[in-house]
Amino acid sequence: MNATEIKNKVEQTLENTVNAVESIHKTLVNHPFELLESVETFKTPVQKARALHDKATESVYNQIRSINKILSNYLSTLIPEPVSASQAKAHSSTAKPANKTKPQAKKTTSKTTAKKA
């Protein structure tokens, strides 16, 4: 598995986790809201509270998803594109062979000139 595949797997796992947590959250809060709404005195204020709750939690989970996408896009800039076997072979056949001998250093001589008096 290359780096891009790992990044995609992590991104998908986070998305699935957020979806699962959101679903569980909705299921858990549904029961208390239903119980309170069944009492006529509380019905209207509880419906308003539920609407506010649903809007706020939806916003939170959407922000988590947005952060996941931002991080994924950022990681994409850090991970090099995978090179296929055919691309690697083509690149190696066109590459120039390395020079195995060390280049000779240029010999320099310094000349000093004396001024005639």
N, C-alpha and C positions, 0 to 999 in steps of 0.2 A: 504494500500500500504506500503510495507516494504522499508527499506533503499536502498536495491539493485534495486528494481523496480523504485524508485525515481531517483537514479543515472542513470539508463538506459534511463528513460524518459527525463531527462535533457540532456544527451548525444545525444539522437536522435533529440531533439528539436534544439540543437545547430547545429547539422549536417544539418538539414532541413533549418535552418536560413542561414547558410553559403551558401548552394546550391542556395537558393532563391536570396540572395544578389548578388552572382556571376552571376546568370542568368540575373538579372536586369542590373547589371553593363555591361555585354556584349551587351545587347540590347541597352542600352543608348549610348555606345561609337560606336556602329556599324554605326549609321546614319551619324555622322560627318565624319568618315573615308570614307564612301561611297561617300559623297558629294565631299570631297577633291580628292578622287581617280578619280572622273568623269572629273576633270580638267587635261588635258593631261600633262601639265607642272609639276603638283604636283604628278602625279600617282606613279612614282617609289619611290620618297622619302617617300610618305605617306604609301605605301605598306611596306617599311622597318620599318617605325615608328609603323605601326599596328602590325607587327610581333614582334617587341621589346615589345610593350605594352602588347600584348597577352601573351607572354612568362613571363613577369614580373608579371602580374596579376594572371596568373595561379600559379606561384610560391607562391605568397602571400596567395591565398586561400588554397593551399596545406599546407602551414605552419600553417595556422589557424586550419585546420583539424588535423594536426599532434599534435598541442598543445592540442586540444580537446581530442585526444586519450591518450596523456601522462597524462593529468589530470584525465581522466577516469580510467586509470590503477592505478594511485596513489590512487584515492578514493577507488578503489576496495581493496586495502591493508588495508584501514581504516575501511571498513564496514564488520562486521562479516557476515558469511554465514547465510541465513535464516534457521531456524529450523522448520521442518514440525511438525504438531500436533502429528503424530505417533512417531517421534523422541523424542519430548518433553515428551510424555507419557512414553515411554520406559525408558528415563533417570530418570524420577521421580520415577518409580517403582523400579529401581535398586539403587537409592540413599539411603545412610544410614540415619536413623533418627538422628536428631540433639539431642545432650545431653542437656537436659533441666535443669540439676542441675549444679550449679557452682562447679568447682573443688575446693577441699579444699587446702588451702595453707599449705605447709609443715611447721611444727613448728621446729624452729631451736633453739638450746640453745648454748650459748657461754660459754665456760669454760675458766677461766683464771687460770693459774698456777703461783704460787709464787715460786720464787727461794729460796732455803734454803741458809742461809748465813753461 
